[in-house]
């Protein structure tokens, strides 16, 4: 199989992995494709916890046609018993002749052991096709396994003049329906969502998933939760943000969505805790300097200390624009 075909088939596995994004956590959302004689026999994504992983399900659907075939999988197959058996065992039993893996699994229970088991069984293994796409797709899982903390996405909605709320504190609604539905998708992809108590008092958000299908994330309020707030049931956090992330990581939270307001957003930003910024920009102006800016608190005192990043995507949603950004490492 040439590298071009390998990349094409791996992209099919990346695409099918999207099906698992909303239900596989805390397991990674993996996609697998079984190919024989240049044709796809089966595709599968990881099921909810306790159900088959992508590799095992794809092989089950392929049946006897998997003998001598090639298995493409976005993440290194597991080699240990958990709620399901090892995927390496299923691969060996299916008599797969070749396995193409996009990236190794940094989980300490795997970490190369899956690949070594396959090699010891006489199965050819190639690593790397589709790695760029999978590194992006599995960024929350990889962050958690490498750091022990959740991947932090900071979401803000702002006017074109950089204001996230009017002088009276109101912010409903800066953006249109399409952008707000996209936020619900972000919530559905996140294990937990976090806002400040000020946002709860001013906007009284539910922080649930409504505009798309998905499971409501855990809701965390930085500060005291007002009585009768719609965000309930929610957890109150009044401690250090680093400690919050450590606690969430220990509890298996892979992605935390921070939805503001300006004080909480500024604290996460200044502490260097944000992995990805998602900013929705509306074609609107508040037209003064008395509205709330993206962040409260002191910023860079000079241009030499400005924090620069790079856009990873820019998309138009109705009349609004979504900008995804990650900061450059200093």
C-alpha angles and dihedrals in degrees: 000000000000123000093249091058090044091055092047094051091045090054087057088055090049090052095050090048088067087072090067098048096098100042113029101072130150081032117066119263101245131177127204134188128191114211129188125179091350095306129108111243099178144353130201143168129211113278128223116292109298094025125099121292118240095264095050093046093048090051092047090054092045093053116175091352088076092073108113092359131128121250119209115197131172095220134034110273116255119252102196142073119257127136085327134032125265115289089216089063091052091049093051093045090050090056094234109178100200136024124196114198124189097204140354119255111246092201107123090231090060113019097143097327092106092054093046091051091053093047091049088054090056095255117143112238128194123185129198115040109127092008095136093055094044094049087059095042095049097037094122093049093045092048091052094048094045099043106018089236133101121260106257120220115187112204123191134168116210144172119245089263091057103258123139096186141017121253089266090057097251119136104164105145121002095145134042133254096273093055092045091051088052089055089055088055089053089051091049089053093049128082092208138014126207134198137163124258089245090062090050091052096047103036104018092212124190094210090206130134109257113135093057136027115273148099121284111252125231108275120225125184119198101220134010117332113232115237114264094016115160090228090076131147086057141132123244119221122189101162138084116315093225089056090049091055092047091051093048091048091053088052093055099256106156100181131027119193114206111200100181150199112216096264096051091039090052092050094051090045098048092045090055092240099130118101098179134014120211112189124180112204120200123204091242140102132214084194104215145062096251097080120093116275124217092268136021121216132045121325134193108323095209138023088248088065097045115132111235129191142169131250113244094184141357120196136171115230109187105304093338132082126224115209121191116197140172123196122244115245113251 
